[in-house]
């Protein structure tokens, strides 16, 4: 055995954690480079040779992710590990895995019981399904089970009921997600939840801090499976459309169980992943009778069994239809079942049959039978809910659709009581997709186009007013859009952030809906209101997509102001994605349109963004030229917040050109102005810039203090990208001051944020972390 192998095995013998394992991999990487006389393989080169993502590679080399055994074996051989070394390296990996499990248990204990309990409430008065329950009991150790059946047949009710029965078999918790695989009318992909989104939610539920969740899918899968190794967790994946939503969420060979519900067969999971299918058919006549009895009372069935049979026949033994009919029966306890049966027979004769492709069920008559007994406001709201762009609707949005808040409150209560809506969260209502499809049908046949258009406009106005108010709460220094009234529902920044989080998907859908329905002015204005929310949370692909729609809508409308604003924000989104060429193209368009409409404040901000691009492309003199133009325009308009930003950016650019004293002067001017007007975001940038300049001058203590001031502000306002930049700068300062451990801790904190945001800056920080 040569001395290199002996050294590697000595290091391997000391491995007891993920960090130690990562250090071992880095030693192997450096040794390979030394032997070959080449620079070490980059993460991208390793990714290219293995087919794994570079994010996963980076996770392995920085101690964030435990490499699976098969990948670890491939990786160490790729790094030229000798046959003599392989056994010792494998043992080192096993010890790191055991240590990781122990840390997971410790974190769980520190959180209390550490057990996620995400199951929805058990369905009320669940009856029947004995055969299906027995099959689920028998398959509890199978790893993956799929409950398959037509829409409305009760797949979710069965899955949740059975999951509650067996919680004791899964002492480490229960995870649940509605994958929303099918939209109205049974269409796939309308608003489905991706595996990537689900993994983020599950990892958080399993105790991973939100800023510790890896950005890339492969890394999330690896961490998720590592956390479930050795645990018994029940994972319920409701309403899946296809195998790609499910397969990344399978925990592998652990003792956990994944319970899936779907209208599709998902044969790929059965064939290649060993999933056990459990097909759920219509209720038997006996089960349907028991369901009806639990809702309306056995005595009423005994009083008129023929009527009960007629109701069951009219509902085609479909649970959803039976529940709707039973809701009316329960609401009118003195109404004989014979009357209900007669009404249903009449409706079946009057309406065309809506047939499901699998079960051939006639449900339209049941829906209409319940619908026609609604009050006028409730019936109108039911029809109009088909226009709502998101997966659910809040009280205020429902009021906007209907046009009358008082009527909307009563209508929501009435629809919920009739089982045509479900209040799945406080103040948030959702309709089963068969019901939503039926509502869309009614909306198209019973409402006049003018009524639908008016309701759509009211809804878009509601979202625009509320989002505009929220946007100004996030940044009081933004110039408000003209002609938009304030919404009274939001008063604080915290309320605005919570509202944005709740309505995130709905607002993005509203931008698309506005553009698709010809409301171009609403499309670009709604996109404007989302800028700070999406930017702060790092949702830059969403920001990019929304602003592309906005610019197209503004151009279609011939709205120069809309073009200027949307091109400007699209340019900023491209900057976030580091696509500087496209960013410059859009910003030049914005500069032209701002010039046409005489908006000097807008021109000033565009010059500031062009200066930023020049700075990032190492052209400090060009940056200074743009920023001086920006500052002149801002002083002429009296925009103090803009002046503060321009002064701070000038300081940064002067520092980049080596003129540190001028840089400090501009930054201190900026800081004084920003503190005076309460611009916390600008103040954070200025503190960071002043810290950077002190660092360049070799003044380490004042630099560190400035960076700490910036970090405190970034965390207060929730700007994660700003925090990552300052953490990177602070790490660079610690390295220069001869404190490598402190430097690495800062870089790891920055890397965690950047990977979570999916930002390309992560590569640069990852290289800092990996260096010896």
Order of alpha helices (4+ residues) and beta strands (2+ residues): alpha-alpha-alpha-alpha-alpha-alpha-beta-alpha-beta-alpha-beta-alpha-alpha-beta-alpha-beta-alpha-beta-alpha-alpha-alpha-alpha-alpha-alpha-alpha-beta-alpha-alpha-beta-beta-alpha-alpha-alpha-alpha-alpha-alpha-alpha-alpha-alpha-alpha-alpha-alpha-alpha-alpha-alpha-alpha-alpha
